[in-house]
């Protein structure tokens, strides 16, 4: 009844696309631009970012996404965005190079000055431009750790003529304190005509007119809801049978739809999705190492996962939507999550990412463990030394 597995492309959004296209035009002309894209879950923020990627021919694109589980890890979001650009770190003035290197745990040193970290990030983005504009995209920015969010806001206020585009997507319910003073694009629901076009583009079987009207009314122009809610209808309901209106929040109903699709996948494919959900950097090589430790036939599992339309595997691993990640997490039991955390801890280079490794190690532990507690305390000391006070507190809390 419902097509799946491929992007349908944007329907409508003419004004939003024009704003984003103007940002790219400015960058190609040598000017920088900043935008906060704000809207409810499923309203199309991620698709607008994808539109920007599709239009960014001749530009370098780097992406990051905030993840709730990493909100206490200082600089985690900033590191995710800047990691592909660190080959330019040595181009920075020494104080900035040392500050950013210490913040990212690449070198030892005293807690870095936040002002220097901000300047270093600004300089790093400018150095990475070269002969092509740089497009920096951050999805789910409401879940960035606080210092990453503050640093990106610092950078956003100072971008001028570097040919850098910085776009941050934020859920409407997210805090407005951090990104409140930046240029903003509020994304609203599709109109009724556009909603019907989108619904008709994915429904392949007969759909009673009254059912179509109800879906359009209940989803209030939310594109993801229009794509996903019809999947949960029975044949009787699509033919006009009675079905009560949804009483749960729309985001919960969309996530429940994803949950059903995830549970229908083969066990090993679900396990692969869980690895991707618990390690949000999207590093394909890390995902493969962890999967192999769990005895997963990676290529087969990837084929099933991509066919589901829930995730893509390219240079980086990307979920179709952040709600898919949370649905994958909910679909797994506690014991399965611990097994995956253990595999990730064993697969992460302790020298390159000590905090991330210890966090997974602690999440895999079932009871008091002095060795793990000692590693958490040592990691807390390192986090505090580089200015990650919230991270240090989180690690110490896990150690007790």
MARTORBA-810214 format. One record per residue (C-alpha): x, y, z; residue in one letter; residue number from 1. Coordinates in Angstrom, 2 decimals. Layout:
BEGIN
pt X X | Y Y | Z Z | res A | n NUM
...
REM end
This chain:
BEGIN
pt X 0.00 | Y 0.00 | Z 0.00 | res X | n 1
pt X 2.82 | Y 2.42 | Z 0.81 | res X | n 2
pt X 6.02 | Y 2.90 | Z -1.13 | res X | n 3
pt X 9.22 | Y 2.81 | Z 0.90 | res X | n 4
pt X 12.96 | Y 2.82 | Z 0.75 | res X | n 5
pt X 13.58 | Y 6.01 | Z -1.24 | res X | n 6
pt X 13.32 | Y 9.73 | Z -0.63 | res X | n 7
pt X 10.24 | Y 11.33 | Z -2.17 | res X | n 8
pt X 11.90 | Y 14.72 | Z -2.57 | res X | n 9
pt X 10.56 | Y 18.02 | Z -1.30 | res X | n 10
pt X 7.00 | Y 18.98 | Z -2.08 | res X | n 11
pt X 6.25 | Y 22.65 | Z -1.64 | res X | n 12
pt X 8.74 | Y 24.54 | Z 0.54 | res X | n 13
pt X 9.38 | Y 27.11 | Z -2.19 | res X | n 14
pt X 10.12 | Y 29.94 | Z 0.27 | res X | n 15
pt X 12.32 | Y 27.74 | Z 2.48 | res X | n 16
pt X 14.31 | Y 26.48 | Z -0.51 | res X | n 17
pt X 14.82 | Y 30.02 | Z -1.74 | res X | n 18
pt X 16.28 | Y 31.05 | Z 1.64 | res X | n 19
pt X 18.71 | Y 28.11 | Z 1.60 | res X | n 20
pt X 19.65 | Y 28.64 | Z -2.05 | res X | n 21
pt X 20.40 | Y 32.29 | Z -1.25 | res X | n 22
pt X 22.80 | Y 31.18 | Z 1.49 | res X | n 23
pt X 24.69 | Y 29.05 | Z -1.02 | res X | n 24
pt X 24.76 | Y 31.88 | Z -3.55 | res X | n 25
pt X 26.22 | Y 34.20 | Z -0.91 | res X | n 26
pt X 28.92 | Y 31.66 | Z -0.03 | res X | n 27
pt X 29.87 | Y 31.24 | Z -3.69 | res X | n 28
pt X 30.18 | Y 35.04 | Z -3.86 | res X | n 29
pt X 32.58 | Y 35.05 | Z -0.89 | res X | n 30
pt X 30.19 | Y 35.85 | Z 1.94 | res X | n 31
pt X 29.24 | Y 33.68 | Z 4.91 | res X | n 32
pt X 25.74 | Y 32.94 | Z 6.13 | res X | n 33
pt X 24.09 | Y 31.52 | Z 9.24 | res X | n 34
pt X 20.59 | Y 30.15 | Z 9.74 | res X | n 35
pt X 18.66 | Y 28.33 | Z 12.47 | res X | n 36
pt X 15.96 | Y 26.09 | Z 10.98 | res X | n 37
pt X 13.30 | Y 25.58 | Z 13.64 | res X | n 38
pt X 10.21 | Y 23.36 | Z 13.66 | res X | n 39
pt X 8.47 | Y 20.39 | Z 15.27 | res X | n 40
pt X 9.66 | Y 16.80 | Z 14.89 | res X | n 41
pt X 9.01 | Y 15.48 | Z 11.37 | res X | n 42
pt X 8.19 | Y 18.87 | Z 9.89 | res X | n 43
pt X 10.95 | Y 18.59 | Z 7.27 | res X | n 44
pt X 14.04 | Y 20.18 | Z 8.81 | res X | n 45
pt X 16.28 | Y 17.23 | Z 7.92 | res X | n 46
pt X 14.95 | Y 17.16 | Z 4.36 | res X | n 47
pt X 15.73 | Y 20.86 | Z 4.02 | res X | n 48
pt X 19.29 | Y 20.11 | Z 5.12 | res X | n 49
pt X 19.39 | Y 17.33 | Z 2.52 | res X | n 50
pt X 18.15 | Y 19.81 | Z -0.08 | res X | n 51
pt X 21.06 | Y 22.07 | Z 0.83 | res X | n 52
pt X 23.48 | Y 19.16 | Z 0.36 | res X | n 53
pt X 21.95 | Y 18.34 | Z -3.04 | res X | n 54
pt X 22.36 | Y 21.97 | Z -4.14 | res X | n 55
pt X 25.88 | Y 22.38 | Z -2.74 | res X | n 56
pt X 27.68 | Y 21.42 | Z -5.95 | res X | n 57
pt X 31.29 | Y 22.55 | Z -5.78 | res X | n 58
pt X 31.11 | Y 22.99 | Z -2.00 | res X | n 59
pt X 32.62 | Y 20.97 | Z 0.81 | res X | n 60
pt X 29.96 | Y 19.68 | Z 3.21 | res X | n 61
pt X 30.43 | Y 18.59 | Z 6.84 | res X | n 62
pt X 27.56 | Y 17.36 | Z 9.02 | res X | n 63
pt X 26.87 | Y 16.64 | Z 12.66 | res X | n 64
pt X 23.84 | Y 15.75 | Z 14.72 | res X | n 65
pt X 23.08 | Y 16.30 | Z 18.38 | res X | n 66
pt X 22.31 | Y 13.15 | Z 20.36 | res X | n 67
pt X 20.62 | Y 13.12 | Z 23.76 | res X | n 68
pt X 22.99 | Y 10.53 | Z 25.20 | res X | n 69
pt X 25.99 | Y 12.81 | Z 24.49 | res X | n 70
pt X 24.67 | Y 16.04 | Z 25.97 | res X | n 71
pt X 26.96 | Y 15.64 | Z 28.99 | res X | n 72
pt X 30.10 | Y 15.00 | Z 26.91 | res X | n 73
pt X 31.74 | Y 18.39 | Z 26.48 | res X | n 74
pt X 32.77 | Y 19.29 | Z 22.92 | res X | n 75
pt X 31.25 | Y 16.02 | Z 21.57 | res X | n 76
pt X 29.07 | Y 17.84 | Z 19.04 | res X | n 77
pt X 31.79 | Y 20.28 | Z 18.01 | res X | n 78
pt X 34.24 | Y 17.41 | Z 17.54 | res X | n 79
pt X 31.72 | Y 15.55 | Z 15.38 | res X | n 80
pt X 31.41 | Y 18.59 | Z 13.09 | res X | n 81
pt X 35.11 | Y 19.46 | Z 12.98 | res X | n 82
pt X 36.61 | Y 15.95 | Z 12.79 | res X | n 83
pt X 36.75 | Y 15.92 | Z 8.94 | res X | n 84
pt X 38.60 | Y 19.27 | Z 9.04 | res X | n 85
pt X 41.31 | Y 18.47 | Z 11.59 | res X | n 86
pt X 43.95 | Y 18.13 | Z 8.88 | res X | n 87
pt X 43.92 | Y 21.96 | Z 8.94 | res X | n 88
pt X 44.57 | Y 22.13 | Z 12.70 | res X | n 89
pt X 48.28 | Y 22.80 | Z 12.23 | res X | n 90
pt X 47.44 | Y 25.86 | Z 10.11 | res X | n 91
pt X 46.07 | Y 27.67 | Z 13.18 | res X | n 92
pt X 48.03 | Y 30.04 | Z 15.41 | res X | n 93
pt X 49.67 | Y 28.09 | Z 18.24 | res X | n 94
pt X 47.39 | Y 29.30 | Z 21.09 | res X | n 95
pt X 44.28 | Y 28.40 | Z 19.08 | res X | n 96
pt X 45.75 | Y 25.09 | Z 17.92 | res X | n 97
pt X 46.60 | Y 24.11 | Z 21.48 | res X | n 98
pt X 43.18 | Y 25.17 | Z 22.82 | res X | n 99
pt X 41.20 | Y 23.20 | Z 20.24 | res X | n 100
pt X 43.55 | Y 20.22 | Z 20.42 | res X | n 101
pt X 43.16 | Y 20.10 | Z 24.20 | res X | n 102
pt X 39.36 | Y 20.50 | Z 23.96 | res X | n 103
pt X 39.22 | Y 17.53 | Z 21.59 | res X | n 104
pt X 41.56 | Y 15.44 | Z 23.75 | res X | n 105
pt X 44.25 | Y 15.37 | Z 21.04 | res X | n 106
pt X 46.89 | Y 16.71 | Z 23.40 | res X | n 107
pt X 47.45 | Y 17.22 | Z 27.11 | res X | n 108
pt X 47.22 | Y 20.66 | Z 28.66 | res X | n 109
pt X 45.39 | Y 22.95 | Z 31.05 | res X | n 110
pt X 41.70 | Y 23.62 | Z 30.62 | res X | n 111
pt X 41.42 | Y 25.57 | Z 27.36 | res X | n 112
pt X 40.12 | Y 29.10 | Z 27.33 | res X | n 113
pt X 36.60 | Y 29.05 | Z 25.84 | res X | n 114
pt X 37.33 | Y 32.23 | Z 23.89 | res X | n 115
pt X 40.36 | Y 30.58 | Z 22.26 | res X | n 116
pt X 38.33 | Y 27.45 | Z 21.45 | res X | n 117
pt X 35.76 | Y 29.65 | Z 19.71 | res X | n 118
pt X 38.42 | Y 31.53 | Z 17.77 | res X | n 119
pt X 40.12 | Y 28.26 | Z 16.86 | res X | n 120
pt X 36.86 | Y 26.83 | Z 15.52 | res X | n 121
pt X 36.28 | Y 29.97 | Z 13.46 | res X | n 122
pt X 39.83 | Y 29.79 | Z 12.10 | res X | n 123
pt X 39.52 | Y 26.06 | Z 11.36 | res X | n 124
pt X 36.37 | Y 26.60 | Z 9.29 | res X | n 125
pt X 37.99 | Y 29.46 | Z 7.41 | res X | n 126
pt X 41.14 | Y 27.40 | Z 6.75 | res X | n 127
pt X 39.06 | Y 24.54 | Z 5.37 | res X | n 128
pt X 37.39 | Y 26.70 | Z 2.73 | res X | n 129
pt X 40.26 | Y 26.70 | Z 0.23 | res X | n 130
pt X 38.94 | Y 27.05 | Z -3.34 | res X | n 131
pt X 35.41 | Y 25.89 | Z -2.48 | res X | n 132
pt X 32.81 | Y 27.15 | Z 0.02 | res X | n 133
pt X 32.26 | Y 25.17 | Z 3.21 | res X | n 134
pt X 28.75 | Y 24.09 | Z 4.22 | res X | n 135
pt X 28.35 | Y 23.08 | Z 7.89 | res X | n 136
pt X 25.09 | Y 21.38 | Z 8.85 | res X | n 137
pt X 23.98 | Y 20.46 | Z 12.37 | res X | n 138
pt X 20.77 | Y 18.48 | Z 12.85 | res X | n 139
pt X 18.99 | Y 18.20 | Z 16.21 | res X | n 140
pt X 21.05 | Y 21.07 | Z 17.58 | res X | n 141
pt X 18.83 | Y 21.16 | Z 20.69 | res X | n 142
pt X 20.72 | Y 18.02 | Z 21.81 | res X | n 143
pt X 24.23 | Y 19.42 | Z 21.44 | res X | n 144
pt X 26.29 | Y 19.54 | Z 24.60 | res X | n 145
pt X 26.26 | Y 23.02 | Z 26.06 | res X | n 146
pt X 29.83 | Y 24.09 | Z 25.27 | res X | n 147
pt X 29.50 | Y 22.91 | Z 21.64 | res X | n 148
pt X 26.30 | Y 24.91 | Z 21.28 | res X | n 149
pt X 27.87 | Y 27.99 | Z 22.84 | res X | n 150
pt X 30.97 | Y 27.67 | Z 20.65 | res X | n 151
pt X 28.93 | Y 27.39 | Z 17.46 | res X | n 152
pt X 26.90 | Y 30.42 | Z 18.49 | res X | n 153
pt X 30.15 | Y 32.32 | Z 19.09 | res X | n 154
pt X 31.34 | Y 31.32 | Z 15.61 | res X | n 155
pt X 28.01 | Y 32.15 | Z 13.98 | res X | n 156
pt X 28.16 | Y 35.75 | Z 15.22 | res X | n 157
pt X 31.62 | Y 36.25 | Z 13.71 | res X | n 158
pt X 31.29 | Y 34.65 | Z 10.28 | res X | n 159
pt X 31.65 | Y 37.38 | Z 7.67 | res X | n 160
pt X 33.57 | Y 36.83 | Z 4.42 | res X | n 161
pt X 34.89 | Y 33.30 | Z 4.80 | res X | n 162
pt X 32.49 | Y 31.59 | Z 2.32 | res X | n 163
pt X 31.10 | Y 29.43 | Z 5.13 | res X | n 164
pt X 27.45 | Y 28.42 | Z 5.48 | res X | n 165
pt X 26.36 | Y 27.29 | Z 8.96 | res X | n 166
pt X 22.84 | Y 25.89 | Z 9.31 | res X | n 167
pt X 21.52 | Y 24.42 | Z 12.56 | res X | n 168
pt X 18.21 | Y 22.55 | Z 12.72 | res X | n 169
pt X 16.39 | Y 22.75 | Z 16.08 | res X | n 170
pt X 13.15 | Y 21.20 | Z 17.29 | res X | n 171
pt X 10.56 | Y 23.85 | Z 18.07 | res X | n 172
pt X 10.37 | Y 22.59 | Z 21.66 | res X | n 173
pt X 14.13 | Y 22.98 | Z 22.06 | res X | n 174
pt X 15.64 | Y 25.82 | Z 24.06 | res X | n 175
pt X 15.72 | Y 29.23 | Z 22.45 | res X | n 176
pt X 18.30 | Y 30.56 | Z 24.90 | res X | n 177
pt X 21.36 | Y 29.23 | Z 23.06 | res X | n 178
pt X 20.40 | Y 30.08 | Z 19.46 | res X | n 179
pt X 17.89 | Y 32.84 | Z 20.05 | res X | n 180
pt X 19.83 | Y 35.74 | Z 18.52 | res X | n 181
pt X 20.69 | Y 34.09 | Z 15.18 | res X | n 182
pt X 18.78 | Y 34.42 | Z 11.88 | res X | n 183
pt X 15.89 | Y 31.97 | Z 11.96 | res X | n 184
pt X 13.67 | Y 30.09 | Z 9.53 | res X | n 185
pt X 10.48 | Y 28.71 | Z 11.12 | res X | n 186
pt X 9.28 | Y 25.64 | Z 9.21 | res X | n 187
pt X 5.52 | Y 25.11 | Z 9.34 | res X | n 188
pt X 3.27 | Y 22.33 | Z 8.07 | res X | n 189
pt X 2.43 | Y 21.83 | Z 4.40 | res X | n 190
pt X -0.85 | Y 23.28 | Z 3.18 | res X | n 191
pt X -3.76 | Y 20.96 | Z 2.40 | res X | n 192
pt X -2.99 | Y 20.71 | Z -1.32 | res X | n 193
pt X 0.68 | Y 19.88 | Z -0.69 | res X | n 194
pt X -0.28 | Y 17.40 | Z 2.03 | res X | n 195
pt X -2.54 | Y 15.53 | Z -0.37 | res X | n 196
pt X 0.16 | Y 15.49 | Z -3.05 | res X | n 197
pt X 2.68 | Y 14.03 | Z -0.62 | res X | n 198
pt X 0.23 | Y 11.43 | Z 0.67 | res X | n 199
pt X -0.74 | Y 10.38 | Z -2.87 | res X | n 200
pt X 2.94 | Y 10.07 | Z -3.83 | res X | n 201
pt X 3.51 | Y 7.24 | Z -1.33 | res X | n 202
pt X 0.15 | Y 5.45 | Z -1.16 | res X | n 203
pt X -0.05 | Y 2.84 | Z -3.92 | res X | n 204
pt X -3.32 | Y 1.08 | Z -3.08 | res X | n 205
pt X -6.91 | Y 2.32 | Z -2.83 | res X | n 206
pt X -7.51 | Y 4.84 | Z -0.07 | res X | n 207
pt X -11.01 | Y 5.88 | Z 0.88 | res X | n 208
pt X -11.61 | Y 9.62 | Z 0.55 | res X | n 209
pt X -12.75 | Y 9.91 | Z 4.16 | res X | n 210
pt X -9.58 | Y 8.18 | Z 5.34 | res X | n 211
pt X -7.47 | Y 10.50 | Z 3.22 | res X | n 212
pt X -9.26 | Y 13.50 | Z 4.70 | res X | n 213
pt X -8.70 | Y 12.19 | Z 8.23 | res X | n 214
pt X -4.97 | Y 11.60 | Z 7.68 | res X | n 215
pt X -4.52 | Y 15.08 | Z 6.22 | res X | n 216
pt X -6.43 | Y 16.65 | Z 9.11 | res X | n 217
pt X -4.66 | Y 14.71 | Z 11.88 | res X | n 218
pt X -1.13 | Y 15.20 | Z 10.53 | res X | n 219
pt X -1.60 | Y 19.00 | Z 10.18 | res X | n 220
pt X 0.81 | Y 19.14 | Z 7.26 | res X | n 221
pt X 3.63 | Y 17.26 | Z 9.01 | res X | n 222
pt X 5.47 | Y 15.54 | Z 6.11 | res X | n 223
pt X 6.97 | Y 12.68 | Z 8.11 | res X | n 224
pt X 3.58 | Y 11.88 | Z 9.62 | res X | n 225
pt X 2.00 | Y 11.91 | Z 6.15 | res X | n 226
pt X 4.64 | Y 9.41 | Z 4.99 | res X | n 227
pt X 4.63 | Y 7.12 | Z 8.01 | res X | n 228
pt X 1.14 | Y 7.02 | Z 9.55 | res X | n 229
pt X -0.51 | Y 5.32 | Z 6.53 | res X | n 230
pt X 1.83 | Y 2.36 | Z 7.07 | res X | n 231
pt X -0.01 | Y 1.55 | Z 10.28 | res X | n 232
pt X -3.45 | Y 1.34 | Z 8.70 | res X | n 233
pt X -5.07 | Y -2.03 | Z 8.13 | res X | n 234
pt X -6.74 | Y -2.95 | Z 4.83 | res X | n 235
pt X -10.14 | Y -2.40 | Z 6.46 | res X | n 236
pt X -9.13 | Y 1.08 | Z 7.64 | res X | n 237
pt X -7.78 | Y 2.16 | Z 4.23 | res X | n 238
pt X -11.07 | Y 1.08 | Z 2.66 | res X | n 239
pt X -13.00 | Y 3.34 | Z 5.01 | res X | n 240
pt X -13.45 | Y 1.13 | Z 8.06 | res X | n 241
pt X -13.70 | Y 2.71 | Z 11.47 | res X | n 242
pt X -10.51 | Y 3.64 | Z 13.25 | res X | n 243
pt X -10.31 | Y 6.03 | Z 16.15 | res X | n 244
pt X -8.27 | Y 9.20 | Z 15.85 | res X | n 245
pt X -4.83 | Y 9.16 | Z 17.43 | res X | n 246
pt X -4.67 | Y 10.53 | Z 20.97 | res X | n 247
pt X -0.88 | Y 10.35 | Z 21.46 | res X | n 248
pt X 1.44 | Y 13.20 | Z 20.42 | res X | n 249
pt X 2.22 | Y 13.10 | Z 16.72 | res X | n 250
pt X 5.94 | Y 12.45 | Z 17.28 | res X | n 251
pt X 5.10 | Y 9.42 | Z 19.45 | res X | n 252
pt X 2.82 | Y 8.00 | Z 16.78 | res X | n 253
pt X 5.50 | Y 8.46 | Z 14.09 | res X | n 254
pt X 8.09 | Y 6.79 | Z 16.30 | res X | n 255
pt X 5.67 | Y 3.91 | Z 16.94 | res X | n 256
pt X 5.41 | Y 3.44 | Z 13.18 | res X | n 257
pt X 9.18 | Y 3.25 | Z 12.88 | res X | n 258
pt X 9.21 | Y 0.82 | Z 15.81 | res X | n 259
pt X 6.95 | Y -1.60 | Z 13.94 | res X | n 260
pt X 9.14 | Y -1.50 | Z 10.84 | res X | n 261
pt X 12.28 | Y -2.09 | Z 12.90 | res X | n 262
pt X 10.79 | Y -5.10 | Z 14.66 | res X | n 263
pt X 9.99 | Y -6.69 | Z 11.31 | res X | n 264
pt X 13.67 | Y -6.71 | Z 10.28 | res X | n 265
pt X 16.01 | Y -9.71 | Z 10.74 | res X | n 266
pt X 17.66 | Y -9.91 | Z 14.17 | res X | n 267
pt X 21.15 | Y -9.17 | Z 12.84 | res X | n 268
pt X 19.91 | Y -6.15 | Z 10.92 | res X | n 269
pt X 18.24 | Y -4.77 | Z 14.05 | res X | n 270
pt X 21.49 | Y -5.31 | Z 15.91 | res X | n 271
pt X 23.40 | Y -3.39 | Z 13.24 | res X | n 272
pt X 20.92 | Y -0.52 | Z 13.54 | res X | n 273
pt X 21.43 | Y -0.54 | Z 17.32 | res X | n 274
pt X 25.20 | Y -0.20 | Z 16.87 | res X | n 275
pt X 24.57 | Y 2.86 | Z 14.67 | res X | n 276
pt X 22.08 | Y 4.28 | Z 17.18 | res X | n 277
pt X 24.43 | Y 3.95 | Z 20.16 | res X | n 278
pt X 27.47 | Y 5.41 | Z 18.37 | res X | n 279
pt X 26.19 | Y 8.58 | Z 16.72 | res X | n 280
pt X 29.38 | Y 9.77 | Z 14.99 | res X | n 281
pt X 28.43 | Y 7.63 | Z 12.00 | res X | n 282
pt X 31.90 | Y 6.15 | Z 11.49 | res X | n 283
pt X 31.40 | Y 3.25 | Z 9.05 | res X | n 284
pt X 34.69 | Y 1.55 | Z 9.93 | res X | n 285
pt X 33.86 | Y 1.60 | Z 13.66 | res X | n 286
pt X 30.41 | Y 0.22 | Z 12.97 | res X | n 287
pt X 31.93 | Y -2.62 | Z 10.93 | res X | n 288
pt X 34.45 | Y -3.48 | Z 13.66 | res X | n 289
pt X 31.75 | Y -3.61 | Z 16.33 | res X | n 290
pt X 29.42 | Y -5.62 | Z 14.09 | res X | n 291
pt X 32.13 | Y -8.16 | Z 13.34 | res X | n 292
pt X 32.78 | Y -8.58 | Z 17.07 | res X | n 293
pt X 29.12 | Y -9.53 | Z 17.41 | res X | n 294
pt X 29.34 | Y -12.04 | Z 14.56 | res X | n 295
pt X 27.18 | Y -9.99 | Z 12.19 | res X | n 296
pt X 27.53 | Y -10.51 | Z 8.43 | res X | n 297
pt X 27.89 | Y -6.79 | Z 7.79 | res X | n 298
pt X 27.23 | Y -6.65 | Z 4.05 | res X | n 299
pt X 24.03 | Y -8.70 | Z 4.34 | res X | n 300
pt X 22.77 | Y -6.68 | Z 7.30 | res X | n 301
pt X 23.55 | Y -3.41 | Z 5.51 | res X | n 302
pt X 21.59 | Y -4.55 | Z 2.46 | res X | n 303
pt X 18.51 | Y -5.30 | Z 4.58 | res X | n 304
pt X 18.90 | Y -2.06 | Z 6.55 | res X | n 305
pt X 19.14 | Y 0.16 | Z 3.48 | res X | n 306
pt X 16.24 | Y -1.64 | Z 1.80 | res X | n 307
pt X 14.08 | Y -0.69 | Z 4.79 | res X | n 308
pt X 14.59 | Y 2.99 | Z 4.01 | res X | n 309
pt X 15.45 | Y 3.71 | Z 7.64 | res X | n 310
pt X 19.19 | Y 4.31 | Z 7.23 | res X | n 311
pt X 21.87 | Y 4.92 | Z 4.60 | res X | n 312
pt X 25.47 | Y 3.76 | Z 4.59 | res X | n 313
pt X 27.88 | Y 5.94 | Z 2.66 | res X | n 314
pt X 30.96 | Y 7.78 | Z 3.79 | res X | n 315
pt X 29.02 | Y 8.15 | Z 7.04 | res X | n 316
pt X 26.05 | Y 6.31 | Z 8.52 | res X | n 317
pt X 22.86 | Y 8.39 | Z 8.53 | res X | n 318
pt X 19.43 | Y 7.55 | Z 9.92 | res X | n 319
pt X 16.51 | Y 8.70 | Z 7.81 | res X | n 320
pt X 15.26 | Y 10.78 | Z 10.74 | res X | n 321
pt X 16.30 | Y 11.25 | Z 14.40 | res X | n 322
pt X 13.08 | Y 9.53 | Z 15.48 | res X | n 323
pt X 14.36 | Y 6.35 | Z 13.80 | res X | n 324
pt X 17.37 | Y 6.38 | Z 16.13 | res X | n 325
pt X 15.17 | Y 6.64 | Z 19.23 | res X | n 326
pt X 12.87 | Y 3.90 | Z 17.89 | res X | n 327
pt X 15.85 | Y 1.57 | Z 17.34 | res X | n 328
pt X 16.93 | Y 2.18 | Z 20.93 | res X | n 329
pt X 13.43 | Y 1.47 | Z 22.27 | res X | n 330
pt X 13.15 | Y -1.73 | Z 20.22 | res X | n 331
pt X 16.19 | Y -3.27 | Z 21.95 | res X | n 332
pt X 16.19 | Y -4.89 | Z 25.37 | res X | n 333
pt X 18.62 | Y -3.90 | Z 28.13 | res X | n 334
pt X 20.79 | Y -6.99 | Z 27.68 | res X | n 335
pt X 21.09 | Y -6.38 | Z 23.93 | res X | n 336
pt X 22.05 | Y -2.74 | Z 24.49 | res X | n 337
pt X 24.76 | Y -3.84 | Z 26.91 | res X | n 338
pt X 26.19 | Y -6.32 | Z 24.41 | res X | n 339
pt X 26.39 | Y -3.61 | Z 21.78 | res X | n 340
pt X 27.94 | Y -1.11 | Z 24.20 | res X | n 341
pt X 30.58 | Y -3.74 | Z 25.06 | res X | n 342
pt X 31.34 | Y -4.35 | Z 21.38 | res X | n 343
pt X 31.69 | Y -0.62 | Z 20.77 | res X | n 344
pt X 33.97 | Y -0.19 | Z 23.80 | res X | n 345
pt X 36.20 | Y -2.98 | Z 22.46 | res X | n 346
pt X 36.23 | Y -1.43 | Z 18.96 | res X | n 347
pt X 37.05 | Y 2.19 | Z 19.83 | res X | n 348
pt X 40.67 | Y 3.32 | Z 19.87 | res X | n 349
pt X 41.32 | Y 4.22 | Z 23.52 | res X | n 350
pt X 44.05 | Y 6.68 | Z 22.56 | res X | n 351
pt X 41.89 | Y 8.62 | Z 20.09 | res X | n 352
pt X 38.53 | Y 8.56 | Z 21.90 | res X | n 353
pt X 39.08 | Y 7.64 | Z 25.57 | res X | n 354
pt X 35.91 | Y 9.32 | Z 26.85 | res X | n 355
pt X 33.65 | Y 7.67 | Z 24.30 | res X | n 356
pt X 35.20 | Y 4.26 | Z 24.95 | res X | n 357
pt X 34.81 | Y 4.52 | Z 28.75 | res X | n 358
pt X 31.23 | Y 5.74 | Z 28.40 | res X | n 359
pt X 30.36 | Y 2.62 | Z 26.39 | res X | n 360
pt X 32.31 | Y 0.44 | Z 28.81 | res X | n 361
pt X 30.32 | Y 1.78 | Z 31.75 | res X | n 362
pt X 27.05 | Y 1.33 | Z 29.86 | res X | n 363
pt X 27.95 | Y -2.33 | Z 29.27 | res X | n 364
pt X 28.64 | Y -3.00 | Z 32.96 | res X | n 365
pt X 25.92 | Y -4.82 | Z 34.89 | res X | n 366
pt X 27.04 | Y -4.10 | Z 38.46 | res X | n 367
pt X 29.78 | Y -2.53 | Z 40.59 | res X | n 368
pt X 33.16 | Y -2.85 | Z 38.89 | res X | n 369
pt X 36.23 | Y -1.27 | Z 40.49 | res X | n 370
pt X 38.27 | Y -1.32 | Z 37.29 | res X | n 371
pt X 35.56 | Y 0.48 | Z 35.31 | res X | n 372
pt X 35.02 | Y 2.95 | Z 38.17 | res X | n 373
pt X 38.75 | Y 3.73 | Z 38.17 | res X | n 374
pt X 38.66 | Y 4.38 | Z 34.41 | res X | n 375
pt X 35.65 | Y 6.65 | Z 34.83 | res X | n 376
pt X 37.42 | Y 8.65 | Z 37.53 | res X | n 377
pt X 40.56 | Y 8.98 | Z 35.41 | res X | n 378
pt X 38.46 | Y 10.09 | Z 32.45 | res X | n 379
pt X 36.65 | Y 12.61 | Z 34.66 | res X | n 380
pt X 40.03 | Y 14.07 | Z 35.64 | res X | n 381
pt X 41.01 | Y 14.42 | Z 31.98 | res X | n 382
pt X 37.66 | Y 15.99 | Z 31.09 | res X | n 383
pt X 37.96 | Y 18.50 | Z 33.95 | res X | n 384
pt X 41.52 | Y 19.36 | Z 32.93 | res X | n 385
pt X 40.38 | Y 20.34 | Z 29.46 | res X | n 386
pt X 37.43 | Y 22.39 | Z 30.70 | res X | n 387
pt X 34.68 | Y 19.81 | Z 30.40 | res X | n 388
pt X 33.17 | Y 20.38 | Z 33.84 | res X | n 389
pt X 29.75 | Y 18.92 | Z 32.94 | res X | n 390
pt X 31.43 | Y 15.89 | Z 31.38 | res X | n 391
pt X 33.64 | Y 15.42 | Z 34.44 | res X | n 392
pt X 30.57 | Y 15.47 | Z 36.68 | res X | n 393
pt X 28.81 | Y 12.93 | Z 34.45 | res X | n 394
pt X 31.75 | Y 10.53 | Z 34.53 | res X | n 395
pt X 32.09 | Y 10.84 | Z 38.31 | res X | n 396
pt X 28.38 | Y 10.18 | Z 38.70 | res X | n 397
pt X 28.71 | Y 7.00 | Z 36.64 | res X | n 398
pt X 31.68 | Y 5.93 | Z 38.79 | res X | n 399
pt X 29.70 | Y 6.05 | Z 42.05 | res X | n 400
REM end
